[in-house]
Amino acid sequence: MLVLGRISDDPRSHYANLRPLLDYVVARMADLGIRRGEVLMAQNTAVMQSYLRAKLVDWISETPAQALRLEPAGARPLLLAERRGRLRYRTVFFARRDTGIVDLDGLVGRRLAVQSPASTSAFLVPLGMLMDRGLAPTLLPSPRVPAPPGAVGLLLAGSEHNIAVWVHKGLADAGAFSDHDFEDLERMPAALREDLVVFARSEPFPRAIELVREDLSSAGP
C-alpha cells in the first residue's frame, strides 16, 4: 500500500484533488508490489511529523514552508510540483494607493497583514525579505495595536481574503501574499484591487514540493 499525506484544514477538498493523483501512480507501480493507495490527512505539521516518524506515510505533497518543517522528521524532497497550473510563483506586497508606501523601507512603523506561519507566500517569504533588508518584524496581537517605532508590525489575518480586506479598510497598512492570489477575484475582488498597488515582489520560488519518507526503499516492498 502507498500512503499519500497532506496537511489540511479542508480534508474533503484536498482529498478530491489528491485521490486521482494517487490512483494514477498506484496503477503504475504494480511491478513494485503496490496494489492500493490511501490518503492520510494531518490537521497540522506536528501530526504529520509524527506520521513520518511512525512510518505511517510514504509520500507527502506540500508547500515549501511545510517541506522545510517536515525534513527533520524524515521527509526528503523529490520533485517540484504544480498547483493551480503553476510550478513557481512570487510573493507580492501591496498597499492602498493613498498610503504613500513605495518600497519595503516604507513599512517601518507600519502594520503588515500576513496569513499564518504555515504559509510560504504569505508569511515565510515576506518575513525573510524583511529580515534580509535589516527590518525588524514584530508580531502584533490585533489590528488595534500600532507597530512599535522602528519596526514592522505583523498581523496574522488567517486568510488571503482577510489580508485584502484589512488593507482596503485600513486595518493594516500593507499586505503580502502570492501573485496568484492577487489575481484571483475570489481572494482579491476587483472592487478592492482598484484601490491597491503592488510595491514589492519576491523572486520566484516553488509552488509545491513532493516529498518521500527518507527510508523508503526504491525497490518497493
Contacts in CASP RR format, 6 or more apart in sequence:
PFRMAT RR
TARGET T0000
AUTHOR 0000-0000-0000
METHOD contacts of the structure
MODEL  1
MLVLGRISDDPRSHYANLRPLLDYVVARMADLGIRRGEVLMAQNTAVMQS
YLRAKLVDWISETPAQALRLEPAGARPLLLAERRGRLRYRTVFFARRDTG
IVDLDGLVGRRLAVQSPASTSAFLVPLGMLMDRGLAPTLLPSPRVPAPPG
AVGLLLAGSEHNIAVWVHKGLADAGAFSDHDFEDLERMPAALREDLVVFA
RSEPFPRAIELVREDLSSAGP
1 34 0 8 1.000
1 35 0 8 1.000
1 36 0 8 1.000
1 37 0 8 1.000
1 38 0 8 1.000
2 22 0 8 1.000
2 25 0 8 1.000
2 26 0 8 1.000
2 29 0 8 1.000
2 34 0 8 1.000
2 36 0 8 1.000
2 37 0 8 1.000
2 38 0 8 1.000
2 58 0 8 1.000
2 59 0 8 1.000
3 37 0 8 1.000
3 38 0 8 1.000
3 39 0 8 1.000
3 40 0 8 1.000
3 56 0 8 1.000
3 57 0 8 1.000
3 58 0 8 1.000
3 59 0 8 1.000
4 18 0 8 1.000
4 21 0 8 1.000
4 22 0 8 1.000
4 37 0 8 1.000
4 38 0 8 1.000
4 39 0 8 1.000
4 40 0 8 1.000
4 57 0 8 1.000
4 58 0 8 1.000
4 59 0 8 1.000
4 60 0 8 1.000
4 61 0 8 1.000
5 18 0 8 1.000
5 39 0 8 1.000
5 40 0 8 1.000
5 41 0 8 1.000
5 42 0 8 1.000
5 48 0 8 1.000
5 51 0 8 1.000
5 57 0 8 1.000
5 59 0 8 1.000
5 60 0 8 1.000
5 61 0 8 1.000
6 14 0 8 1.000
6 18 0 8 1.000
6 39 0 8 1.000
6 40 0 8 1.000
6 41 0 8 1.000
6 42 0 8 1.000
6 60 0 8 1.000
6 61 0 8 1.000
6 62 0 8 1.000
7 41 0 8 1.000
7 42 0 8 1.000
7 43 0 8 1.000
7 44 0 8 1.000
7 45 0 8 1.000
7 47 0 8 1.000
7 48 0 8 1.000
7 62 0 8 1.000
7 66 0 8 1.000
7 118 0 8 1.000
8 14 0 8 1.000
8 41 0 8 1.000
8 42 0 8 1.000
8 43 0 8 1.000
9 43 0 8 1.000
11 41 0 8 1.000
14 41 0 8 1.000
15 39 0 8 1.000
15 41 0 8 1.000
18 39 0 8 1.000
18 61 0 8 1.000
19 39 0 8 1.000
21 61 0 8 1.000
22 37 0 8 1.000
22 38 0 8 1.000
22 39 0 8 1.000
23 37 0 8 1.000
26 34 0 8 1.000
26 35 0 8 1.000
26 36 0 8 1.000
26 37 0 8 1.000
32 219 0 8 1.000
32 220 0 8 1.000
32 221 0 8 1.000
33 220 0 8 1.000
33 221 0 8 1.000
34 220 0 8 1.000
34 221 0 8 1.000
40 51 0 8 1.000
40 56 0 8 1.000
40 57 0 8 1.000
42 48 0 8 1.000
42 51 0 8 1.000
45 66 0 8 1.000
45 69 0 8 1.000
45 70 0 8 1.000
45 118 0 8 1.000
48 57 0 8 1.000
48 60 0 8 1.000
48 66 0 8 1.000
48 70 0 8 1.000
48 73 0 8 1.000
49 69 0 8 1.000
49 70 0 8 1.000
49 72 0 8 1.000
49 73 0 8 1.000
50 73 0 8 1.000
51 57 0 8 1.000
52 60 0 8 1.000
52 70 0 8 1.000
52 73 0 8 1.000
52 74 0 8 1.000
52 75 0 8 1.000
52 213 0 8 1.000
53 73 0 8 1.000
53 74 0 8 1.000
55 213 0 8 1.000
55 215 0 8 1.000
57 213 0 8 1.000
58 212 0 8 1.000
58 213 0 8 1.000
58 216 0 8 1.000
59 210 0 8 1.000
59 211 0 8 1.000
59 212 0 8 1.000
59 213 0 8 1.000
60 70 0 8 1.000
60 75 0 8 1.000
60 210 0 8 1.000
60 211 0 8 1.000
60 212 0 8 1.000
61 81 0 8 1.000
61 208 0 8 1.000
61 209 0 8 1.000
61 210 0 8 1.000
61 211 0 8 1.000
62 70 0 8 1.000
62 208 0 8 1.000
62 209 0 8 1.000
62 211 0 8 1.000
63 119 0 8 1.000
63 120 0 8 1.000
63 207 0 8 1.000
63 208 0 8 1.000
63 209 0 8 1.000
64 120 0 8 1.000
64 124 0 8 1.000
64 205 0 8 1.000
64 206 0 8 1.000
64 208 0 8 1.000
64 209 0 8 1.000
65 118 0 8 1.000
65 119 0 8 1.000
65 120 0 8 1.000
65 123 0 8 1.000
65 124 0 8 1.000
66 118 0 8 1.000
66 120 0 8 1.000
67 75 0 8 1.000
67 77 0 8 1.000
67 209 0 8 1.000
67 211 0 8 1.000
68 124 0 8 1.000
70 211 0 8 1.000
71 77 0 8 1.000
71 211 0 8 1.000
74 213 0 8 1.000
74 214 0 8 1.000
74 215 0 8 1.000
75 211 0 8 1.000
75 212 0 8 1.000
75 213 0 8 1.000
75 214 0 8 1.000
76 211 0 8 1.000
76 212 0 8 1.000
76 213 0 8 1.000
76 214 0 8 1.000
77 209 0 8 1.000
77 210 0 8 1.000
77 211 0 8 1.000
78 209 0 8 1.000
78 210 0 8 1.000
78 211 0 8 1.000
78 212 0 8 1.000
79 209 0 8 1.000
79 210 0 8 1.000
80 87 0 8 1.000
80 88 0 8 1.000
80 206 0 8 1.000
80 207 0 8 1.000
80 208 0 8 1.000
80 209 0 8 1.000
80 210 0 8 1.000
81 87 0 8 1.000
81 206 0 8 1.000
81 207 0 8 1.000
81 208 0 8 1.000
81 209 0 8 1.000
81 210 0 8 1.000
82 207 0 8 1.000
82 208 0 8 1.000
83 207 0 8 1.000
83 208 0 8 1.000
84 180 0 8 1.000
84 207 0 8 1.000
86 180 0 8 1.000
86 207 0 8 1.000
87 206 0 8 1.000
87 207 0 8 1.000
88 204 0 8 1.000
88 205 0 8 1.000
88 206 0 8 1.000
88 207 0 8 1.000
89 121 0 8 1.000
89 178 0 8 1.000
89 179 0 8 1.000
89 180 0 8 1.000
89 204 0 8 1.000
89 205 0 8 1.000
89 207 0 8 1.000
90 121 0 8 1.000
90 178 0 8 1.000
90 179 0 8 1.000
90 201 0 8 1.000
90 202 0 8 1.000
90 203 0 8 1.000
90 204 0 8 1.000
90 205 0 8 1.000
91 121 0 8 1.000
91 122 0 8 1.000
91 125 0 8 1.000
91 126 0 8 1.000
91 129 0 8 1.000
91 176 0 8 1.000
91 177 0 8 1.000
91 178 0 8 1.000
91 179 0 8 1.000
91 201 0 8 1.000
91 202 0 8 1.000
92 176 0 8 1.000
92 177 0 8 1.000
92 178 0 8 1.000
92 179 0 8 1.000
92 182 0 8 1.000
92 198 0 8 1.000
92 200 0 8 1.000
92 201 0 8 1.000
92 202 0 8 1.000
93 104 0 8 1.000
93 107 0 8 1.000
93 112 0 8 1.000
93 126 0 8 1.000
93 174 0 8 1.000
93 175 0 8 1.000
93 176 0 8 1.000
93 198 0 8 1.000
93 199 0 8 1.000
93 200 0 8 1.000
93 201 0 8 1.000
94 167 0 8 1.000
94 174 0 8 1.000
94 175 0 8 1.000
94 176 0 8 1.000
94 182 0 8 1.000
94 196 0 8 1.000
94 197 0 8 1.000
94 198 0 8 1.000
94 199 0 8 1.000
95 101 0 8 1.000
95 167 0 8 1.000
95 173 0 8 1.000
95 174 0 8 1.000
95 175 0 8 1.000
95 196 0 8 1.000
95 197 0 8 1.000
95 199 0 8 1.000
96 167 0 8 1.000
96 168 0 8 1.000
96 170 0 8 1.000
96 195 0 8 1.000
96 196 0 8 1.000
96 197 0 8 1.000
97 195 0 8 1.000
97 196 0 8 1.000
97 197 0 8 1.000
99 110 0 8 1.000
99 173 0 8 1.000
99 174 0 8 1.000
101 107 0 8 1.000
101 110 0 8 1.000
101 173 0 8 1.000
101 174 0 8 1.000
101 199 0 8 1.000
102 199 0 8 1.000
103 199 0 8 1.000
103 200 0 8 1.000
104 129 0 8 1.000
104 130 0 8 1.000
104 133 0 8 1.000
104 135 0 8 1.000
104 199 0 8 1.000
104 200 0 8 1.000
105 133 0 8 1.000
105 135 0 8 1.000
107 130 0 8 1.000
107 135 0 8 1.000
107 152 0 8 1.000
107 173 0 8 1.000
107 174 0 8 1.000
108 135 0 8 1.000
108 150 0 8 1.000
108 151 0 8 1.000
108 152 0 8 1.000
109 146 0 8 1.000
109 147 0 8 1.000
109 148 0 8 1.000
109 149 0 8 1.000
109 150 0 8 1.000
109 151 0 8 1.000
109 152 0 8 1.000
109 153 0 8 1.000
110 147 0 8 1.000
110 152 0 8 1.000
110 153 0 8 1.000
110 173 0 8 1.000
110 174 0 8 1.000
111 140 0 8 1.000
111 143 0 8 1.000
111 146 0 8 1.000
111 147 0 8 1.000
111 152 0 8 1.000
111 153 0 8 1.000
111 154 0 8 1.000
111 155 0 8 1.000
111 171 0 8 1.000
111 172 0 8 1.000
111 173 0 8 1.000
111 174 0 8 1.000
112 126 0 8 1.000
112 130 0 8 1.000
112 137 0 8 1.000
112 152 0 8 1.000
112 153 0 8 1.000
112 154 0 8 1.000
112 155 0 8 1.000
112 172 0 8 1.000
112 173 0 8 1.000
112 174 0 8 1.000
112 175 0 8 1.000
112 176 0 8 1.000
113 155 0 8 1.000
113 157 0 8 1.000
113 162 0 8 1.000
113 163 0 8 1.000
113 166 0 8 1.000
113 167 0 8 1.000
113 171 0 8 1.000
113 172 0 8 1.000
113 174 0 8 1.000
113 175 0 8 1.000
113 176 0 8 1.000
114 122 0 8 1.000
114 123 0 8 1.000
114 126 0 8 1.000
114 127 0 8 1.000
114 154 0 8 1.000
114 155 0 8 1.000
114 156 0 8 1.000
114 157 0 8 1.000
114 163 0 8 1.000
114 175 0 8 1.000
114 176 0 8 1.000
114 177 0 8 1.000
115 122 0 8 1.000
115 123 0 8 1.000
115 156 0 8 1.000
115 157 0 8 1.000
115 158 0 8 1.000
115 159 0 8 1.000
115 160 0 8 1.000
115 163 0 8 1.000
115 177 0 8 1.000
116 122 0 8 1.000
116 123 0 8 1.000
116 156 0 8 1.000
116 158 0 8 1.000
117 123 0 8 1.000
117 124 0 8 1.000
117 156 0 8 1.000
119 177 0 8 1.000
120 205 0 8 1.000
121 176 0 8 1.000
121 177 0 8 1.000
121 178 0 8 1.000
121 181 0 8 1.000
121 205 0 8 1.000
122 160 0 8 1.000
122 163 0 8 1.000
122 176 0 8 1.000
122 177 0 8 1.000
122 178 0 8 1.000
122 181 0 8 1.000
125 176 0 8 1.000
125 202 0 8 1.000
125 205 0 8 1.000
126 176 0 8 1.000
126 202 0 8 1.000
127 137 0 8 1.000
127 154 0 8 1.000
129 200 0 8 1.000
129 202 0 8 1.000
130 136 0 8 1.000
130 137 0 8 1.000
130 152 0 8 1.000
131 137 0 8 1.000
135 151 0 8 1.000
135 152 0 8 1.000
136 150 0 8 1.000
136 151 0 8 1.000
136 152 0 8 1.000
137 151 0 8 1.000
137 152 0 8 1.000
137 153 0 8 1.000
137 154 0 8 1.000
138 147 0 8 1.000
138 148 0 8 1.000
138 151 0 8 1.000
138 152 0 8 1.000
138 153 0 8 1.000
138 154 0 8 1.000
139 153 0 8 1.000
139 154 0 8 1.000
139 156 0 8 1.000
140 147 0 8 1.000
140 153 0 8 1.000
140 154 0 8 1.000
140 155 0 8 1.000
142 155 0 8 1.000
143 155 0 8 1.000
143 166 0 8 1.000
143 171 0 8 1.000
143 172 0 8 1.000
147 153 0 8 1.000
155 166 0 8 1.000
155 171 0 8 1.000
155 172 0 8 1.000
157 163 0 8 1.000
157 166 0 8 1.000
157 172 0 8 1.000
159 187 0 8 1.000
160 177 0 8 1.000
160 178 0 8 1.000
160 181 0 8 1.000
160 184 0 8 1.000
160 187 0 8 1.000
160 188 0 8 1.000
161 186 0 8 1.000
161 187 0 8 1.000
161 188 0 8 1.000
163 172 0 8 1.000
163 175 0 8 1.000
163 176 0 8 1.000
163 177 0 8 1.000
164 175 0 8 1.000
164 187 0 8 1.000
164 188 0 8 1.000
164 189 0 8 1.000
164 192 0 8 1.000
164 193 0 8 1.000
164 196 0 8 1.000
165 171 0 8 1.000
165 192 0 8 1.000
166 172 0 8 1.000
166 175 0 8 1.000
167 173 0 8 1.000
167 174 0 8 1.000
167 175 0 8 1.000
167 196 0 8 1.000
168 192 0 8 1.000
168 195 0 8 1.000
168 196 0 8 1.000
174 199 0 8 1.000
177 187 0 8 1.000
179 201 0 8 1.000
181 187 0 8 1.000
181 188 0 8 1.000
182 188 0 8 1.000
182 193 0 8 1.000
182 198 0 8 1.000
188 196 0 8 1.000
END
